[in-house]
Amino acid sequence: MIAVTSPLTGELLREVPIRSAEEVAAAVERARVAFGPWAEAGLSGRGRIMKRVLDRMVAERDRLIDELIIETG
């Protein structure tokens, strides 16, 4: 596990797993496969997806800000 600590306090925030080369390669392959439908969605389809991402980020704004403050000190 990799310890993620607050740069401000040194407090342990969370631990994340270390991935093997095989796990990383598998994740890269999944991303490569997922790119096909993304590319095929076209500009308007990708725009609709990104609008949903933006809406979600706006809805989660306060939580995201809190996380950024914690992670960056």
N, C-alpha and C positions, 0 to 999 in steps of 0.2 A: 504494500500500500504506500501511496505517496501522501504525506501529511500536507494539508493546505492550511496555512496559518495566517492570521491577520497581520499585515505589515505594521499596524498601529500598536497592537497590544501583544503580539506573539501568541495569542490564544489559538488553539486548534479549532479550526472551523469545520473541517470534514476531512475524511480520508478517501482517496480515489484509488481504484485498483491499477496496478501496473499490468499492461497488456503485453502478451508475447508477440513476436514478429508474425506468427501465423494468425493471431486474432486481429492484428492491424491489417494484414493483407486481406482477410475476410471482410473487414469493415470497408476497405477501399473497394473491393469487388462489389459489395452491396451498393455503395455509392455510385459506382460505374453503371450498374444495372438500373438504378433509380433515375439516372440522368436521361435515359431514353424517353420515358414518359414526360419528363420535364421539358425536354427539347421539343417533343411532339405536341405539347400543349399550345405552342405558338405564343406570340406576344400577348394577345388578349387573355389567354388562359393563364399565363404566368403572372400577368398583371392582377387578375382576380385572386390568385393564390397569395401574392405579395400584399394585396389589400387586406386579406384575412389575417396575415401575419401582423401587419400594422395595427389592425383593430385589436388583436390580442395583446400586443405590446402596450397599446394605450390603456386597455382595460387593466393590465398588470403593472402599470407605470410605477406606482408607489412601491410595490414589492421589488421590482427591478432596480429602482433607485436604491432601496435599502441594501440589496445584495451588492450592488456596485460599491457603495460606501464601505460595507464590511470587507469586501475583497481588496479594495485599493487603499483603505485606511483614510 
